[in-house]
């Protein structure tokens, strides 16, 4: 095998590995984890922060602690399909939507 063939083979292999890694990360969905606190800001007032702590989880629901009460929420997907979302305060036009990637520090 010549040097140019070896280089072409190495480049092809690197491209295949990069493509496989990109597809693997693209298919991963951020999920809610038990014990973690998640937050989002109000659409109307940037200083207003909504936060919940995940207590329990099933495949389709999470139980969160919000305002001192337990609330069961159905899990949905974000508009781009990259994270799970919940609406603990209900569903209305400007409701707070908490995503699984919105982990509180």
C-alpha positions as a Markdown table, in Angstrom:
| # | Residue | x | y | z |
|---|---|---|---|---|
| 1 | Unk | 0.0 | 0.0 | 0.0 |
| 2 | Unk | 1.4 | 3.4 | -0.9 |
| 3 | Unk | 1.6 | 6.4 | 1.4 |
| 4 | Unk | -1.2 | 8.3 | -0.3 |
| 5 | Unk | -3.5 | 5.2 | 0.0 |
| 6 | Unk | -2.7 | 5.0 | 3.8 |
| 7 | Unk | -3.5 | 8.7 | 4.2 |
| 8 | Unk | -6.8 | 8.3 | 2.3 |
| 9 | Unk | -7.7 | 5.3 | 4.4 |
| 10 | Unk | -6.9 | 7.1 | 7.7 |
| 11 | Unk | -9.0 | 10.1 | 6.6 |
| 12 | Unk | -11.9 | 7.9 | 5.6 |
| 13 | Unk | -11.8 | 6.1 | 8.9 |
| 14 | Unk | -11.6 | 9.3 | 10.9 |
| 15 | Unk | -14.7 | 10.7 | 9.0 |
| 16 | Unk | -16.6 | 7.5 | 9.7 |
| 17 | Unk | -15.8 | 7.6 | 13.4 |
| 18 | Unk | -16.8 | 11.3 | 13.6 |
| 19 | Unk | -20.1 | 10.6 | 11.8 |
| 20 | Unk | -20.9 | 7.7 | 14.2 |
| 21 | Unk | -20.1 | 9.9 | 17.3 |
| 22 | Unk | -22.3 | 12.7 | 16.0 |
| 23 | Unk | -25.2 | 10.4 | 15.3 |
| 24 | Unk | -24.8 | 8.9 | 18.8 |
| 25 | Unk | -25.0 | 12.3 | 20.5 |
| 26 | Unk | -27.8 | 13.5 | 18.3 |
| 27 | Unk | -30.0 | 10.6 | 19.4 |
| 28 | Unk | -29.5 | 11.1 | 23.1 |
| 29 | Unk | -32.3 | 12.9 | 24.9 |
| 30 | Unk | -31.6 | 14.8 | 28.2 |
| 31 | Unk | -33.7 | 13.1 | 30.9 |
| 32 | Unk | -34.9 | 14.1 | 34.4 |
| 33 | Unk | -32.9 | 12.5 | 37.2 |
| 34 | Unk | -34.1 | 11.8 | 40.8 |
| 35 | Unk | -32.7 | 14.1 | 43.4 |
| 36 | Unk | -31.8 | 17.0 | 41.0 |
| 37 | Unk | -33.3 | 20.5 | 41.0 |
| 38 | Unk | -34.4 | 22.1 | 37.8 |
| 39 | Unk | -35.4 | 25.7 | 37.0 |
| 40 | Unk | -36.7 | 28.0 | 34.4 |
| 41 | Unk | -37.3 | 31.8 | 34.3 |
| 42 | Unk | -40.7 | 33.5 | 33.8 |
| 43 | Unk | -41.5 | 34.7 | 30.3 |
| 44 | Unk | -42.9 | 37.9 | 31.8 |
| 45 | Unk | -40.4 | 38.7 | 34.6 |
| 46 | Unk | -36.8 | 37.6 | 34.2 |
| 47 | Unk | -36.2 | 37.9 | 38.0 |
| 48 | Unk | -38.9 | 35.3 | 38.7 |
| 49 | Unk | -37.4 | 31.8 | 38.8 |
| 50 | Unk | -39.5 | 28.6 | 39.0 |
| 51 | Unk | -37.7 | 25.6 | 40.4 |
| 52 | Unk | -38.7 | 22.0 | 41.2 |
| 53 | Unk | -36.9 | 19.0 | 42.7 |
| 54 | Unk | -37.5 | 15.6 | 41.1 |
| 55 | Unk | -38.5 | 13.0 | 43.8 |
| 56 | Unk | -39.7 | 10.0 | 41.8 |
| 57 | Unk | -39.6 | 9.0 | 38.1 |
| 58 | Unk | -41.3 | 6.5 | 35.8 |
| 59 | Unk | -40.9 | 6.2 | 32.1 |
| 60 | Unk | -43.8 | 8.6 | 31.4 |
| 61 | Unk | -44.1 | 10.7 | 34.6 |
| 62 | Unk | -42.0 | 12.5 | 37.2 |
| 63 | Unk | -43.1 | 13.5 | 40.7 |
| 64 | Unk | -41.6 | 16.9 | 41.7 |
| 65 | Unk | -41.6 | 18.9 | 44.8 |
| 66 | Unk | -42.9 | 22.4 | 44.0 |
| 67 | Unk | -43.9 | 25.0 | 46.5 |
| 68 | Unk | -43.7 | 22.4 | 49.3 |
| 69 | Unk | -46.1 | 20.0 | 47.6 |
| 70 | Unk | -45.7 | 16.9 | 45.5 |
| 71 | Unk | -47.0 | 17.1 | 42.0 |
| 72 | Unk | -47.0 | 14.4 | 39.3 |
| 73 | Unk | -46.2 | 15.6 | 35.9 |
| 74 | Unk | -46.4 | 13.9 | 32.5 |
| 75 | Unk | -43.1 | 14.0 | 30.6 |
| 76 | Unk | -43.1 | 15.6 | 27.1 |
| 77 | Unk | -40.4 | 16.3 | 24.6 |
| 78 | Unk | -39.0 | 19.7 | 23.7 |
| 79 | Unk | -39.7 | 21.2 | 20.3 |
| 80 | Unk | -36.4 | 19.8 | 18.9 |
| 81 | Unk | -36.7 | 16.4 | 20.6 |
| 82 | Unk | -33.4 | 16.8 | 22.6 |
| 83 | Unk | -34.7 | 17.0 | 26.1 |
| 84 | Unk | -37.7 | 15.9 | 28.3 |
| 85 | Unk | -40.0 | 18.7 | 29.5 |
| 86 | Unk | -42.7 | 19.1 | 32.2 |
| 87 | Unk | -45.2 | 21.8 | 33.0 |
| 88 | Unk | -45.7 | 21.6 | 36.8 |
| 89 | Unk | -47.9 | 24.8 | 37.0 |
| 90 | Unk | -50.3 | 23.7 | 34.3 |
| 91 | Unk | -50.6 | 24.3 | 30.6 |
| 92 | Unk | -51.6 | 27.8 | 29.4 |
| 93 | Unk | -50.3 | 30.4 | 27.0 |
| 94 | Unk | -47.3 | 31.6 | 29.0 |
| 95 | Unk | -46.8 | 28.7 | 31.4 |
| 96 | Unk | -43.3 | 27.8 | 32.7 |
| 97 | Unk | -41.9 | 24.8 | 30.9 |
| 98 | Unk | -39.0 | 23.1 | 32.7 |
| 99 | Unk | -36.5 | 21.1 | 30.6 |
| 100 | Unk | -34.2 | 18.3 | 31.7 |
| 101 | Unk | -31.2 | 20.4 | 30.6 |
| 102 | Unk | -32.2 | 23.3 | 33.0 |
| 103 | Unk | -30.3 | 21.9 | 36.0 |
| 104 | Unk | -29.9 | 24.3 | 39.0 |
| 105 | Unk | -26.4 | 24.9 | 40.1 |
